[in-house]
Amino acid sequence: MKLSDNAEVVFHGFLNLPNLEKLSVVEAINEYFDSTDKEEVRTGHDARFAEIDLNTPDFNCVCCGR
């Protein structure tokens, strides 16, 4: 399967996660696709993402390594 560049970066990060974190991601994706209100699910995850300080020196992205 050929993924887009964006999807390949995200999948690379997924593969770098420990198994329990991979499971959490799969559960979150299933929750999104099973939901009748996808915006509610997205809003919750957008809020959580906004809490993460990506500019701290000790933050390393598992997707791209930066």
C-alpha positions as CSV (number, residue, x, y, z in Angstrom):
1,M,0.0,0.0,0.0
2,K,1.4,3.4,-1.0
3,L,0.6,6.2,1.6
4,S,0.8,9.9,1.0
5,D,3.8,11.6,2.5
6,N,1.7,13.0,5.4
7,A,0.1,9.5,6.1
8,E,3.6,7.9,5.9
9,V,5.0,10.3,8.6
10,V,2.1,9.6,10.9
11,F,2.2,5.8,10.4
12,H,6.0,5.9,11.0
13,G,5.3,7.7,14.3
14,F,2.6,5.1,15.1
15,L,5.0,2.3,14.6
16,N,7.5,4.0,17.0
17,L,5.0,3.9,19.8
18,P,5.0,1.3,22.6
19,N,2.2,-1.3,22.1
20,L,-0.1,0.1,24.7
21,E,0.0,3.5,23.1
22,K,-0.6,2.0,19.7
23,L,-3.7,0.3,21.2
24,S,-4.8,3.7,22.5
25,V,-4.5,5.3,19.1
26,V,-6.4,2.5,17.4
27,E,-9.2,2.8,20.0
28,A,-9.3,6.6,19.5
29,I,-9.6,6.1,15.7
30,N,-12.3,3.5,16.2
31,E,-14.2,5.9,18.5
32,Y,-14.0,8.5,15.8
33,F,-15.2,6.3,13.0
34,D,-17.9,4.7,15.1
35,S,-19.2,8.1,16.3
36,T,-22.3,9.7,15.0
37,D,-20.9,13.1,16.1
38,K,-17.3,13.1,14.7
39,E,-17.0,16.8,15.5
40,E,-17.4,16.2,19.2
41,V,-14.7,13.6,19.1
42,R,-12.4,15.9,17.1
43,T,-13.1,18.8,19.4
44,G,-12.0,16.8,22.4
45,H,-8.8,15.7,20.8
46,D,-8.1,19.1,19.5
47,A,-8.4,20.5,23.0
48,R,-6.0,17.9,24.4
49,F,-3.5,18.5,21.5
50,A,-3.6,22.3,22.3
51,E,-2.4,21.5,25.9
52,I,0.8,19.9,24.6
53,D,3.7,22.4,24.5
54,L,5.5,21.4,21.3
55,N,8.2,24.1,21.8
56,T,9.8,22.7,25.0
57,P,13.3,21.6,24.4
58,D,12.6,18.1,25.6
59,F,9.7,17.5,23.2
60,N,10.5,15.0,20.4
61,C,7.9,14.1,17.8
62,V,7.7,10.4,17.4
63,C,6.3,10.9,13.9
64,C,9.1,13.0,12.4
65,G,11.8,12.9,15.0
66,R,11.9,16.7,15.4
